[in-house]
Amino acid sequence: MSILRPDEESRVRELLDALERPVELLVAVGPQASPLGAQDLDFGAETVRVAEGLAALSGCVTVRVEHEPAGFPRFPAVSIRPEGEDVGVRYDGLPWGHELGSLIGGVLEAGKREPTLRPESREALAALDRDLALDVFVTPT
Amino acid sequence: MLLAYRCALASPRVTATAIEANEFPRLAEEMEVWAVPRIAVDGVPQWDGAVPETVFLQRILNPASG
C-alpha cells in the first residue's frame, strides 16, 4: 500500500526526479519507546514501510535496515546518507503525517551535489572549530 | 528542519537530527518542548519556531549557554 495519495505520489516522484546523486536511507530499528495510546503500533516496521515507499518512487533512493546499529540512541531512526555516507543527517522516530515532509526534504537536500545555504552561511560554518549537534523537536500534526 | 539539515550537509562539524517529540516523551519533557519546532544546540534548548537562515546561523553559532 502506498504511503501517499496518488496526487501526492506524482508530486513527490517529480521532486525526487531532481536528485543529482544516490541517497541511502538507513533505517535503524530496535527497542522503541511506547508513547501513550500507541502501544500496539510497531513504529520500526512502519518506518521501514515509509522509507521503502519513498524508495519505490525513485531509482536514486535505496533503503537498508539494521537492528540496533551503534551510534543510534533512539529507535526507530532514519539516517539520510548521500551516496551511502553518514553525514549526520537523521530523523528519529516515525516520519508520518506532516513530518513525512521533513524526511522528503532531507532526501532532496542530501541528493544535491552542492549545499544550498548562502555563501556567507557556508563560510561561517567552514570557520567552525568545534562540533555542533542540532536537535530539532517536531510533531507530525 | 531543512535549515538544520542543510547545515549538516554543508559542514562535517555539524549533525542535525529531527526528533519526533510525541514518540520520545521523556526526552521532550527534559528539553521542555511545549511548542515545535524547538531547537536545541549541543543538548541545550535554545528557541522555538522557524527563523530566517541568517538568524538561524547566528543563533546556532552563538548559542545561549542555557
N, CA and C atoms of all chains as a GROMACS GRO file, in nm:
protein
  621
    1MET      N    1   0.084  -0.119   0.000
    1MET     CA    2   0.000   0.000   0.000
    1MET      C    3   0.088   0.125   0.000
    2SER      N    4   0.052   0.221  -0.083
    2SER     CA    5   0.134   0.342  -0.093
    2SER      C    6   0.125   0.425   0.036
    3ILE      N    7   0.231   0.499   0.064
    3ILE     CA    8   0.231   0.584   0.182
    3ILE      C    9   0.170   0.720   0.150
    4LEU      N   10   0.143   0.745   0.021
    4LEU     CA   11   0.092   0.875  -0.022
    4LEU      C   12  -0.033   0.860  -0.105
    5ARG      N   13  -0.112   0.968  -0.110
    5ARG     CA   14  -0.227   0.969  -0.202
    5ARG      C   15  -0.171   0.979  -0.344
    6PRO      N   16  -0.250   0.934  -0.446
    6PRO     CA   17  -0.200   0.935  -0.584
    6PRO      C   18  -0.148   1.072  -0.629
    7ASP      N   19  -0.219   1.181  -0.593
    7ASP     CA   20  -0.174   1.313  -0.637
    7ASP      C   21  -0.043   1.352  -0.566
    8GLU      N   22  -0.032   1.315  -0.438
    8GLU     CA   23   0.092   1.345  -0.366
    8GLU      C   24   0.207   1.262  -0.423
    9GLU      N   25   0.173   1.138  -0.458
    9GLU     CA   26   0.276   1.047  -0.506
    9GLU      C   27   0.341   1.100  -0.635
   10SER      N   28   0.258   1.151  -0.728
   10SER     CA   29   0.319   1.201  -0.851
   10SER      C   30   0.403   1.326  -0.825
   11ARG      N   31   0.357   1.409  -0.730
   11ARG     CA   32   0.434   1.530  -0.696
   11ARG      C   33   0.570   1.492  -0.634
   12VAL      N   34   0.568   1.396  -0.541
   12VAL     CA   35   0.692   1.355  -0.476
   12VAL      C   36   0.785   1.287  -0.576
   13ARG      N   37   0.725   1.209  -0.666
   13ARG     CA   38   0.805   1.143  -0.770
   13ARG      C   39   0.878   1.249  -0.855
   14GLU      N   40   0.805   1.355  -0.888
   14GLU     CA   41   0.866   1.466  -0.965
   14GLU      C   42   0.981   1.529  -0.889
   15LEU      N   43   0.957   1.554  -0.759
   15LEU     CA   44   1.063   1.616  -0.677
   15LEU      C   45   1.186   1.526  -0.671
   16LEU      N   46   1.161   1.396  -0.654
   16LEU     CA   47   1.274   1.303  -0.641
   16LEU      C   48   1.348   1.286  -0.774
   17ASP      N   49   1.282   1.316  -0.885
   17ASP     CA   50   1.348   1.310  -1.015
   17ASP      C   51   1.465   1.407  -1.022
   18ALA      N   52   1.462   1.510  -0.933
   18ALA     CA   53   1.568   1.612  -0.936
   18ALA      C   54   1.693   1.568  -0.860
   19LEU      N   55   1.693   1.451  -0.798
   19LEU     CA   56   1.811   1.407  -0.722
   19LEU      C   57   1.932   1.397  -0.815
   20GLU      N   58   2.042   1.455  -0.769
   20GLU     CA   59   2.164   1.456  -0.851
   20GLU      C   60   2.261   1.345  -0.813
   21ARG      N   61   2.231   1.277  -0.701
   21ARG     CA   62   2.316   1.166  -0.659
   21ARG      C   63   2.233   1.069  -0.576
   22PRO      N   64   2.279   0.945  -0.561
   22PRO     CA   65   2.201   0.847  -0.486
   22PRO      C   66   2.193   0.884  -0.338
   23VAL      N   67   2.083   0.850  -0.276
   23VAL     CA   68   2.063   0.873  -0.133
   23VAL      C   69   2.018   0.742  -0.069
   24GLU      N   70   2.092   0.703   0.035
   24GLU     CA   71   2.054   0.581   0.107
   24GLU      C   72   1.980   0.619   0.235
   25LEU      N   73   1.872   0.548   0.263
   25LEU     CA   74   1.802   0.564   0.391
   25LEU      C   75   1.837   0.443   0.477
   26LEU      N   76   1.917   0.466   0.579
   26LEU     CA   77   1.948   0.358   0.672
   26LEU      C   78   1.845   0.364   0.784
   27VAL      N   79   1.759   0.265   0.790
   27VAL     CA   80   1.658   0.262   0.895
   27VAL      C   81   1.711   0.177   1.010
   28ALA      N   82   1.725   0.242   1.126
   28ALA     CA   83   1.774   0.172   1.244
   28ALA      C   84   1.654   0.135   1.330
   29VAL      N   85   1.638   0.006   1.354
   29VAL     CA   86   1.526  -0.039   1.438
   29VAL      C   87   1.581  -0.107   1.562
   30GLY      N   88   1.500  -0.103   1.668
   30GLY     CA   89   1.543  -0.161   1.794
   30GLY      C   90   1.437  -0.137   1.899
   31PRO      N   91   1.472  -0.152   2.025
   31PRO     CA   92   1.374  -0.130   2.131
   31PRO      C   93   1.319   0.012   2.122
   32GLN      N   94   1.187   0.025   2.119
   32GLN     CA   95   1.129   0.157   2.099
   32GLN      C   96   1.051   0.203   2.220
   33ALA      N   97   1.046   0.334   2.236
   33ALA     CA   98   0.960   0.391   2.338
   33ALA      C   99   0.816   0.365   2.294
   34SER      N  100   0.724   0.353   2.387
   34SER     CA  101   0.584   0.332   2.352
   34SER      C  102   0.501   0.450   2.399
   35PRO      N  103   0.482   0.548   2.311
   35PRO     CA  104   0.401   0.664   2.351
   35PRO      C  105   0.263   0.620   2.396
   36LEU      N  106   0.209   0.693   2.491
   36LEU     CA  107   0.078   0.661   2.546
   36LEU      C  108  -0.025   0.645   2.434
   37GLY      N  109  -0.100   0.538   2.437
   37GLY     CA  110  -0.206   0.518   2.339
   37GLY      C  111  -0.158   0.457   2.209
   38ALA      N  112  -0.028   0.428   2.196
   38ALA     CA  113   0.023   0.374   2.071
   38ALA      C  114   0.104   0.247   2.094
   39GLN      N  115   0.070   0.176   2.202
   39GLN     CA  116   0.149   0.058   2.237
   39GLN      C  117   0.140  -0.052   2.132
   40ASP      N  118   0.032  -0.052   2.054
   40ASP     CA  119   0.013  -0.160   1.958
   40ASP      C  120   0.080  -0.134   1.824
   41LEU      N  121   0.130  -0.013   1.806
   41LEU     CA  122   0.188   0.022   1.677
   41LEU      C  123   0.336  -0.014   1.674
   42ASP      N  124   0.378  -0.084   1.571
   42ASP     CA  125   0.520  -0.117   1.555
   42ASP      C  126   0.585  -0.002   1.478
   43PHE      N  127   0.642   0.092   1.550
   43PHE     CA  128   0.698   0.212   1.487
   43PHE      C  129   0.813   0.178   1.392
   44GLY      N  130   0.892   0.077   1.431
   44GLY     CA  131   1.004   0.036   1.345
   44GLY      C  132   0.955  -0.015   1.211
   45ALA      N  133   0.857  -0.106   1.214
   45ALA     CA  134   0.805  -0.163   1.090
   45ALA      C  135   0.740  -0.055   1.004
   46GLU      N  136   0.672   0.039   1.068
   46GLU     CA  137   0.608   0.149   0.994
   46GLU      C  138   0.714   0.239   0.929
   47THR      N  139   0.822   0.262   1.002
   47THR     CA  140   0.929   0.347   0.947
   47THR      C  141   0.993   0.280   0.825
   48VAL      N  142   1.012   0.149   0.834
   48VAL     CA  143   1.065   0.076   0.718
   48VAL      C  144   0.968   0.090   0.600
   49ARG      N  145   0.838   0.080   0.630
   49ARG     CA  146   0.737   0.089   0.523
   49ARG      C  147   0.741   0.227   0.456
   50VAL      N  148   0.757   0.333   0.539
   50VAL     CA  149   0.763   0.469   0.485
   50VAL      C  150   0.888   0.485   0.398
   51ALA      N  151   1.002   0.437   0.448
   51ALA     CA  152   1.127   0.450   0.372
   51ALA      C  153   1.119   0.373   0.240
   52GLU      N  154   1.063   0.254   0.246
   52GLU     CA  155   1.051   0.174   0.124
   52GLU      C  156   0.951   0.238   0.027
   53GLY      N  157   0.850   0.302   0.083
   53GLY     CA  158   0.752   0.372  -0.001
   53GLY      C  159   0.818   0.486  -0.079
   54LEU      N  160   0.909   0.556  -0.014
   54LEU     CA  161   0.981   0.664  -0.083
   54LEU      C  162   1.074   0.607  -0.188
   55ALA      N  163   1.145   0.500  -0.150
   55ALA     CA  164   1.241   0.440  -0.243
   55ALA      C  165   1.171   0.389  -0.369
   56ALA      N  166   1.044   0.348  -0.353
   56ALA     CA  167   0.969   0.297  -0.468
   56ALA      C  168   0.942   0.407  -0.570
   57LEU      N  169   0.959   0.533  -0.528
   57LEU     CA  170   0.928   0.645  -0.618
   57LEU      C  171   1.051   0.698  -0.692
   58SER      N  172   1.169   0.645  -0.660
   58SER     CA  173   1.290   0.696  -0.724
   58SER      C  174   1.399   0.590  -0.729
   59GLY      N  175   1.460   0.579  -0.844
   59GLY     CA  176   1.571   0.485  -0.860
   59GLY      C  177   1.694   0.532  -0.785
   60CYS      N  178   1.695   0.658  -0.738
   60CYS     CA  179   1.812   0.712  -0.667
   60CYS      C  180   1.804   0.688  -0.517
   61VAL      N  181   1.691   0.641  -0.467
   61VAL     CA  182   1.675   0.623  -0.322
   61VAL      C  183   1.674   0.474  -0.289
   62THR      N  184   1.762   0.436  -0.196
   62THR     CA  185   1.765   0.296  -0.154
   62THR      C  186   1.744   0.289  -0.003
   63VAL      N  187   1.707   0.170   0.045
   63VAL     CA  188   1.679   0.151   0.188
   63VAL      C  189   1.762   0.034   0.239
   64ARG      N  190   1.819   0.054   0.356
   64ARG     CA  191   1.887  -0.054   0.426
   64ARG      C  192   1.833  -0.054   0.568
   65VAL      N  193   1.810  -0.170   0.624
   65VAL     CA  194   1.757  -0.180   0.760
   65VAL      C  195   1.860  -0.248   0.848
   66GLU      N  196   1.888  -0.188   0.963
   66GLU     CA  197   1.980  -0.250   1.058
   66GLU      C  198   1.914  -0.256   1.195
   67HIS      N  199   1.943  -0.363   1.268
   67HIS     CA  200   1.890  -0.378   1.404
   67HIS      C  201   1.991  -0.328   1.505
   68GLU      N  202   1.952  -0.229   1.581
   68GLU     CA  203   2.033  -0.170   1.687
   68GLU      C  204   2.177  -0.139   1.644
   69PRO      N  205   2.195  -0.065   1.536
   69PRO     CA  206   2.331  -0.028   1.497
   69PRO      C  207   2.393   0.066   1.601
   70ALA      N  208   2.524   0.067   1.610
   70ALA     CA  209   2.593   0.153   1.706
   70ALA      C  210   2.569   0.300   1.669
   71GLY      N  211   2.568   0.384   1.771
   71GLY     CA  212   2.559   0.528   1.747
   71GLY      C  213   2.418   0.582   1.735
   72PHE      N  214   2.318   0.496   1.756
   72PHE     CA  215   2.179   0.541   1.749
   72PHE      C  216   2.118   0.535   1.889
   73PRO      N  217   2.093   0.650   1.952
   73PRO     CA  218   2.040   0.648   2.088
   73PRO      C  219   1.890   0.616   2.096
   74ARG      N  220   1.820   0.630   1.984
   74ARG     CA  221   1.674   0.610   1.985
   74ARG      C  222   1.633   0.530   1.862
   75PHE      N  223   1.526   0.451   1.880
   75PHE     CA  224   1.473   0.373   1.768
   75PHE      C  225   1.321   0.393   1.759
   76PRO      N  226   1.266   0.389   1.637
   76PRO     CA  227   1.338   0.381   1.512
   76PRO      C  228   1.403   0.515   1.476
   77ALA      N  229   1.495   0.510   1.382
   77ALA     CA  230   1.558   0.632   1.331
   77ALA      C  231   1.594   0.609   1.185
   78VAL      N  232   1.600   0.718   1.111
   78VAL     CA  233   1.640   0.710   0.970
   78VAL      C  234   1.761   0.800   0.949
   79SER      N  235   1.870   0.741   0.906
   79SER     CA  236   1.989   0.818   0.871
   79SER      C  237   1.984   0.842   0.720
   80ILE      N  238   1.986   0.970   0.682
   80ILE     CA  239   1.975   1.007   0.540
   80ILE      C  240   2.117   1.024   0.486
   81ARG      N  241   2.158   0.937   0.396
   81ARG     CA  242   2.300   0.929   0.360
   81ARG      C  243   2.326   0.953   0.211
   82PRO      N  244   2.380   1.071   0.176
   82PRO     CA  245   2.415   1.093   0.036
   82PRO      C  246   2.525   0.996  -0.005
   83GLU      N  247   2.501   0.925  -0.113
   83GLU     CA  248   2.595   0.824  -0.163
   83GLU      C  249   2.639   0.727  -0.054
   84GLY      N  250   2.548   0.699   0.038
   84GLY     CA  251   2.574   0.600   0.143
   84GLY      C  252   2.662   0.649   0.256
   85GLU      N  253   2.697   0.778   0.255
   85GLU     CA  254   2.788   0.830   0.357
   85GLU      C  255   2.710   0.894   0.472
   86ASP      N  256   2.750   0.859   0.595
   86ASP     CA  257   2.684   0.918   0.712
   86ASP      C  258   2.738   1.060   0.733
   87VAL      N  259   2.656   1.159   0.703
   87VAL     CA  260   2.698   1.299   0.718
   87VAL      C  261   2.625   1.366   0.834
   88GLY      N  262   2.561   1.284   0.918
   88GLY     CA  263   2.498   1.340   1.039
   88GLY      C  264   2.360   1.398   1.017
   89VAL      N  265   2.288   1.346   0.918
   89VAL     CA  266   2.152   1.393   0.892
   89VAL      C  267   2.056   1.279   0.929
   90ARG      N  268   1.967   1.306   1.023
   90ARG     CA  269   1.890   1.195   1.078
   90ARG      C  270   1.748   1.238   1.118
   91TYR      N  271   1.657   1.142   1.113
   91TYR     CA  272   1.521   1.163   1.166
   91TYR      C  273   1.497   1.054   1.269
   92ASP      N  274   1.474   1.092   1.393
   92ASP     CA  275   1.447   0.994   1.499
   92ASP      C  276   1.297   0.984   1.521
   93GLY      N  277   1.244   0.865   1.499
   93GLY     CA  278   1.100   0.844   1.514
   93GLY      C  279   1.039   0.802   1.382
   94LEU      N  280   0.908   0.787   1.385
   94LEU     CA  281   0.835   0.750   1.262
   94LEU      C  282   0.796   0.878   1.188
   95PRO      N  283   0.850   0.899   1.069
   95PRO     CA  284   0.816   1.022   0.995
   95PRO      C  285   0.681   1.010   0.925
   96TRP      N  286   0.576   1.040   0.996
   96TRP     CA  287   0.443   1.030   0.937
   96TRP      C  288   0.373   1.165   0.944
   97GLY      N  289   0.257   1.172   0.878
   97GLY     CA  290   0.182   1.297   0.877
   97GLY      C  291   0.266   1.410   0.819
   98HIS      N  292   0.257   1.524   0.883
   98HIS     CA  293   0.329   1.643   0.839
   98HIS      C  294   0.479   1.616   0.830
   99GLU      N  295   0.530   1.527   0.916
   99GLU     CA  296   0.674   1.505   0.923
   99GLU      C  297   0.730   1.418   0.810
  100LEU      N  298   0.642   1.359   0.732
  100LEU     CA  299   0.691   1.290   0.613
  100LEU      C  300   0.762   1.393   0.524
  101GLY      N  301   0.713   1.517   0.530
  101GLY     CA  302   0.775   1.626   0.453
  101GLY      C  303   0.918   1.652   0.496
  102SER      N  304   0.948   1.635   0.624
  102SER     CA  305   1.085   1.656   0.672
  102SER      C  306   1.177   1.549   0.614
  103LEU      N  307   1.127   1.426   0.610
  103LEU     CA  308   1.210   1.318   0.555
  103LEU      C  309   1.233   1.340   0.405
  104ILE      N  310   1.126   1.376   0.335
  104ILE     CA  311   1.139   1.400   0.190
  104ILE      C  312   1.233   1.518   0.167
  105GLY      N  313   1.217   1.624   0.248
  105GLY     CA  314   1.305   1.740   0.235
  105GLY      C  315   1.451   1.702   0.260
  106GLY      N  316   1.472   1.618   0.360
  106GLY     CA  317   1.609   1.572   0.388
  106GLY      C  318   1.668   1.494   0.272
  107VAL      N  319   1.586   1.410   0.211
  107VAL     CA  320   1.633   1.332   0.095
  107VAL      C  321   1.667   1.425  -0.021
  108LEU      N  322   1.580   1.525  -0.043
  108LEU     CA  323   1.604   1.618  -0.155
  108LEU      C  324   1.734   1.697  -0.132
  109GLU      N  325   1.755   1.741  -0.009
  109GLU     CA  326   1.878   1.816   0.022
  109GLU      C  327   2.000   1.727   0.006
  110ALA      N  328   1.989   1.604   0.057
  110ALA     CA  329   2.103   1.512   0.050
  110ALA      C  330   2.134   1.473  -0.095
  111GLY      N  331   2.034   1.484  -0.180
  111GLY     CA  332   2.052   1.447  -0.320
  111GLY      C  333   2.114   1.557  -0.405
  112LYS      N  334   2.142   1.672  -0.344
  112LYS     CA  335   2.206   1.782  -0.418
  112LYS      C  336   2.357   1.773  -0.404
  113ARG      N  337   2.427   1.800  -0.510
  113ARG     CA  338   2.573   1.791  -0.505
  113ARG      C  339   2.635   1.910  -0.432
  114GLU      N  340   2.568   2.024  -0.440
  114GLU     CA  341   2.620   2.144  -0.374
  114GLU      C  342   2.526   2.184  -0.260
  115PRO      N  343   2.581   2.224  -0.143
  115PRO     CA  344   2.495   2.271  -0.034
  115PRO      C  345   2.414   2.392  -0.079
  116THR      N  346   2.292   2.403  -0.027
  116THR     CA  347   2.204   2.510  -0.075
  116THR      C  348   2.204   2.632   0.017
  117LEU      N  349   2.293   2.634   0.116
  117LEU     CA  350   2.300   2.753   0.203
  117LEU      C  351   2.363   2.869   0.128
  118ARG      N  352   2.339   2.989   0.179
  118ARG     CA  353   2.402   3.108   0.121
  118ARG      C  354   2.554   3.100   0.140
  119PRO      N  355   2.630   3.163   0.050
  119PRO     CA  356   2.776   3.159   0.062
  119PRO      C  357   2.826   3.206   0.198
  120GLU      N  358   2.762   3.313   0.254
  120GLU     CA  359   2.810   3.364   0.384
  120GLU      C  360   2.783   3.263   0.497
  121SER      N  361   2.674   3.187   0.484
  121SER     CA  362   2.645   3.084   0.584
  121SER      C  363   2.748   2.972   0.574
  122ARG      N  364   2.781   2.936   0.450
  122ARG     CA  365   2.880   2.829   0.430
  122ARG      C  366   3.016   2.871   0.484
  123GLU      N  367   3.048   2.998   0.463
  123GLU     CA  368   3.177   3.049   0.516
  123GLU      C  369   3.179   3.041   0.668
  124ALA      N  370   3.069   3.080   0.731
  124ALA     CA  371   3.062   3.078   0.878
  124ALA      C  372   3.077   2.935   0.929
  125LEU      N  373   3.013   2.840   0.861
  125LEU     CA  374   3.023   2.700   0.904
  125LEU      C  375   3.163   2.645   0.878
  126ALA      N  376   3.225   2.690   0.772
  126ALA     CA  377   3.361   2.643   0.740
  126ALA      C  378   3.460   2.688   0.847
  127ALA      N  379   3.428   2.798   0.915
  127ALA     CA  380   3.519   2.851   1.017
  127ALA      C  381   3.496   2.785   1.154
  128LEU      N  382   3.399   2.694   1.163
  128LEU     CA  383   3.370   2.627   1.292
  128LEU      C  384   3.493   2.550   1.340
  129ASP      N  385   3.527   2.570   1.467
  129ASP     CA  386   3.642   2.496   1.521
  129ASP      C  387   3.597   2.395   1.627
  130ARG      N  388   3.466   2.366   1.629
  130ARG     CA  389   3.415   2.266   1.723
  130ARG      C  390   3.297   2.195   1.659
  131ASP      N  391   3.261   2.080   1.716
  131ASP     CA  392   3.145   2.007   1.663
  131ASP      C  393   3.017   2.072   1.716
  132LEU      N  394   2.912   2.060   1.638
  132LEU     CA  395   2.785   2.123   1.672
  132LEU      C  396   2.672   2.023   1.647
  133ALA      N  397   2.596   1.993   1.753
  133ALA     CA  398   2.484   1.898   1.739
  133ALA      C  399   2.352   1.975   1.744
  134LEU      N  400   2.279   1.971   1.634
  134LEU     CA  401   2.149   2.040   1.628
  134LEU      C  402   2.038   1.937   1.642
  135ASP      N  403   1.950   1.956   1.740
  135ASP     CA  404   1.832   1.872   1.755
  135ASP      C  405   1.710   1.960   1.731
  136VAL      N  406   1.623   1.914   1.643
  136VAL     CA  407   1.500   1.990   1.616
  136VAL      C  408   1.382   1.901   1.653
  137PHE      N  409   1.309   1.941   1.757
  137PHE     CA  410   1.193   1.864   1.800
  137PHE      C  411   1.073   1.902   1.715
  138VAL      N  412   1.007   1.797   1.664
  138VAL     CA  413   0.894   1.818   1.573
  138VAL      C  414   0.779   1.728   1.616
  139THR      N  415   0.661   1.755   1.560
  139THR     CA  416   0.547   1.665   1.580
  139THR      C  417   0.480   1.646   1.445
  140PRO      N  418   0.411   1.533   1.428
  140PRO     CA  419   0.353   1.505   1.296
  140PRO      C  420   0.226   1.582   1.266
  141THR      N  421   0.171   1.655   1.365
  141THR     CA  422   0.045   1.727   1.338
  141THR      C  423   0.064   1.876   1.360
  142MET      N  424   1.331   2.257   0.991
  142MET     CA  425   1.412   2.137   0.991
  142MET      C  426   1.515   2.138   0.878
  143LEU      N  427   1.470   2.190   0.764
  143LEU     CA  428   1.557   2.184   0.647
  143LEU      C  429   1.685   2.265   0.666
  144LEU      N  430   1.674   2.378   0.737
  144LEU     CA  431   1.795   2.459   0.759
  144LEU      C  432   1.899   2.379   0.839
  145ALA      N  433   1.852   2.307   0.940
  145ALA     CA  434   1.945   2.225   1.019
  145ALA      C  435   2.008   2.118   0.930
  146TYR      N  436   1.927   2.052   0.848
  146TYR     CA  437   1.981   1.951   0.757
  146TYR      C  438   2.083   2.014   0.660
  147ARG      N  439   2.050   2.134   0.610
  147ARG     CA  440   2.142   2.200   0.516
  147ARG      C  441   2.276   2.229   0.582
  148CYS      N  442   2.271   2.270   0.710
  148CYS     CA  443   2.396   2.299   0.782
  148CYS      C  444   2.479   2.172   0.797
  149ALA      N  445   2.414   2.060   0.829
  149ALA     CA  446   2.487   1.934   0.845
  149ALA      C  447   2.548   1.889   0.712
  150LEU      N  448   2.474   1.912   0.604
  150LEU     CA  449   2.526   1.873   0.473
  150LEU      C  450   2.640   1.963   0.428
  151ALA      N  451   2.641   2.087   0.480
  151ALA     CA  452   2.744   2.182   0.439
  151ALA      C  453   2.871   2.171   0.523
  152SER      N  454   2.861   2.110   0.642
  152SER     CA  455   2.978   2.106   0.730
  152SER      C  456   2.994   1.971   0.798
  153PRO      N  457   3.113   1.913   0.790
  153PRO     CA  458   3.136   1.786   0.860
  153PRO      C  459   3.135   1.802   1.012
  154ARG      N  460   3.139   1.926   1.060
  154ARG     CA  461   3.136   1.953   1.205
  154ARG      C  462   2.994   1.949   1.262
  155VAL      N  463   2.894   1.956   1.174
  155VAL     CA  464   2.756   1.973   1.220
  155VAL      C  465   2.674   1.844   1.198
  156THR      N  466   2.598   1.806   1.301
  156THR     CA  467   2.499   1.700   1.283
  156THR      C  468   2.360   1.760   1.308
  157ALA      N  469   2.260   1.706   1.240
  157ALA     CA  470   2.123   1.757   1.255
  157ALA      C  471   2.026   1.640   1.267
  158THR      N  472   1.951   1.639   1.376
  158THR     CA  473   1.855   1.532   1.399
  158THR      C  474   1.717   1.590   1.425
  159ALA      N  475   1.620   1.545   1.347
  159ALA     CA  476   1.481   1.576   1.380
  159ALA      C  477   1.437   1.470   1.479
  160ILE      N  478   1.370   1.512   1.584
  160ILE     CA  479   1.325   1.417   1.686
  160ILE      C  480   1.174   1.431   1.703
  161GLU      N  481   1.103   1.322   1.680
  161GLU     CA  482   0.957   1.324   1.692
  161GLU      C  483   0.923   1.330   1.841
  162ALA      N  484   0.874   1.445   1.885
  162ALA     CA  485   0.858   1.471   2.028
  162ALA      C  486   0.757   1.376   2.096
  163ASN      N  487   0.648   1.342   2.025
  163ASN     CA  488   0.547   1.255   2.087
  163ASN      C  489   0.601   1.115   2.112
  164GLU      N  490   0.694   1.075   2.027
  164GLU     CA  491   0.744   0.938   2.035
  164GLU      C  492   0.849   0.921   2.144
  165PHE      N  493   0.912   1.031   2.180
  165PHE     CA  494   1.015   1.026   2.283
  165PHE      C  495   0.980   1.129   2.392
  166PRO      N  496   0.870   1.100   2.463
  166PRO     CA  497   0.815   1.200   2.556
  166PRO      C  498   0.909   1.236   2.670
  167ARG      N  499   0.988   1.140   2.716
  167ARG     CA  500   1.078   1.171   2.828
  167ARG      C  501   1.181   1.276   2.786
  168LEU      N  502   1.240   1.253   2.669
  168LEU     CA  503   1.339   1.348   2.618
  168LEU      C  504   1.273   1.483   2.590
  169ALA      N  505   1.151   1.478   2.533
  169ALA     CA  506   1.079   1.602   2.502
  169ALA      C  507   1.053   1.681   2.630
  170GLU      N  508   1.023   1.610   2.738
  170GLU     CA  509   0.998   1.677   2.865
  170GLU      C  510   1.128   1.739   2.918
  171GLU      N  511   1.235   1.663   2.908
  171GLU     CA  512   1.366   1.715   2.953
  171GLU      C  513   1.403   1.843   2.877
  172MET      N  514   1.366   1.844   2.749
  172MET     CA  515   1.401   1.959   2.664
  172MET      C  516   1.291   2.067   2.667
  173GLU      N  517   1.193   2.045   2.756
  173GLU     CA  518   1.084   2.141   2.774
  173GLU      C  519   1.020   2.180   2.641
  174VAL      N  520   0.981   2.077   2.567
  174VAL     CA  521   0.919   2.102   2.436
  174VAL      C  522   0.770   2.129   2.457
  175TRP      N  523   0.734   2.256   2.450
  175TRP     CA  524   0.592   2.294   2.461
  175TRP      C  525   0.540   2.339   2.325
  176ALA      N  526   0.630   2.377   2.237
  176ALA     CA  527   0.591   2.419   2.102
  176ALA      C  528   0.695   2.365   2.005
  177VAL      N  529   0.656   2.347   1.879
  177VAL     CA  530   0.750   2.298   1.780
  177VAL      C  531   0.754   2.390   1.659
  178PRO      N  532   0.863   2.391   1.583
  178PRO     CA  533   0.985   2.318   1.615
  178PRO      C  534   1.058   2.383   1.733
  179ARG      N  535   1.116   2.301   1.818
  179ARG     CA  536   1.202   2.351   1.925
  179ARG      C  537   1.345   2.311   1.889
  180ILE      N  538   1.434   2.406   1.895
  180ILE     CA  539   1.572   2.380   1.852
  180ILE      C  540   1.664   2.375   1.973
  181ALA      N  541   1.742   2.268   1.980
  181ALA     CA  542   1.843   2.255   2.085
  181ALA      C  543   1.980   2.248   2.019
  182VAL      N  544   2.076   2.314   2.081
  182VAL     CA  545   2.213   2.313   2.029
  182VAL      C  546   2.301   2.247   2.135
  183ASP      N  547   2.369   2.142   2.094
  183ASP     CA  548   2.454   2.065   2.186
  183ASP      C  549   2.377   2.025   2.313
  184GLY      N  550   2.253   1.984   2.295
  184GLY     CA  551   2.173   1.933   2.406
  184GLY      C  552   2.112   2.040   2.494
  185VAL      N  553   2.125   2.166   2.457
  185VAL     CA  554   2.067   2.275   2.537
  185VAL      C  555   1.955   2.341   2.455
  186PRO      N  556   1.831   2.342   2.508
  186PRO     CA  557   1.721   2.406   2.434
  186PRO      C  558   1.752   2.554   2.409
  187GLN      N  559   1.721   2.601   2.288
  187GLN     CA  560   1.755   2.739   2.254
  187GLN      C  561   1.635   2.826   2.219
  188TRP      N  562   1.554   2.780   2.124
  188TRP     CA  563   1.438   2.863   2.087
  188TRP      C  564   1.333   2.776   2.017
  189ASP      N  565   1.213   2.834   2.002
  189ASP     CA  566   1.102   2.768   1.931
  189ASP      C  567   1.073   2.846   1.803
  190GLY      N  568   1.036   2.772   1.699
  190GLY     CA  569   0.985   2.837   1.579
  190GLY      C  570   1.087   2.852   1.468
  191ALA      N  571   1.032   2.872   1.347
  191ALA     CA  572   1.117   2.888   1.229
  191ALA      C  573   1.174   3.029   1.223
  192VAL      N  574   1.298   3.042   1.181
  192VAL     CA  575   1.361   3.174   1.166
  192VAL      C  576   1.434   3.177   1.032
  193PRO      N  577   1.464   3.297   0.979
  193PRO     CA  578   1.539   3.305   0.852
  193PRO      C  579   1.681   3.248   0.868
  194GLU      N  580   1.739   3.214   0.754
  194GLU     CA  581   1.872   3.148   0.755
  194GLU      C  582   1.977   3.228   0.832
  195THR      N  583   1.982   3.359   0.811
  195THR     CA  584   2.086   3.439   0.879
  195THR      C  585   2.070   3.432   1.031
  196VAL      N  586   1.945   3.439   1.076
  196VAL     CA  587   1.918   3.433   1.221
  196VAL      C  588   1.951   3.293   1.273
  197PHE      N  589   1.915   3.192   1.197
  197PHE     CA  590   1.942   3.053   1.237
  197PHE      C  591   2.092   3.033   1.258
  198LEU      N  592   2.170   3.079   1.160
  198LEU     CA  593   2.317   3.064   1.170
  198LEU      C  594   2.372   3.139   1.290
  199GLN      N  595   2.324   3.261   1.306
  199GLN     CA  596   2.369   3.343   1.420
  199GLN      C  597   2.342   3.272   1.553
  200ARG      N  598   2.222   3.214   1.563
  200ARG     CA  599   2.183   3.151   1.690
  200ARG      C  600   2.256   3.020   1.715
  201ILE      N  601   2.280   2.940   1.611
  201ILE     CA  602   2.349   2.812   1.638
  201ILE      C  603   2.498   2.833   1.661
  202LEU      N  604   2.552   2.938   1.600
  202LEU     CA  605   2.696   2.962   1.618
  202LEU      C  606   2.727   3.036   1.749
  203ASN      N  607   2.627   3.108   1.800
  203ASN     CA  608   2.646   3.180   1.926
  203ASN      C  609   2.531   3.149   2.021
  204PRO      N  610   2.517   3.020   2.059
  204PRO     CA  611   2.402   2.985   2.142
  204PRO      C  612   2.414   3.039   2.284
  205ALA      N  613   2.297   3.062   2.346
  205ALA     CA  614   2.298   3.097   2.488
  205ALA      C  615   2.346   2.973   2.563
  206SER      N  616   2.416   2.993   2.672
  206SER     CA  617   2.476   2.877   2.739
  206SER      C  618   2.374   2.792   2.812
  207GLY      N  619   2.248   2.838   2.821
  207GLY     CA  620   2.143   2.761   2.884
  207GLY      C  621   2.158   2.761   3.034
   0.00000   0.00000   0.00000
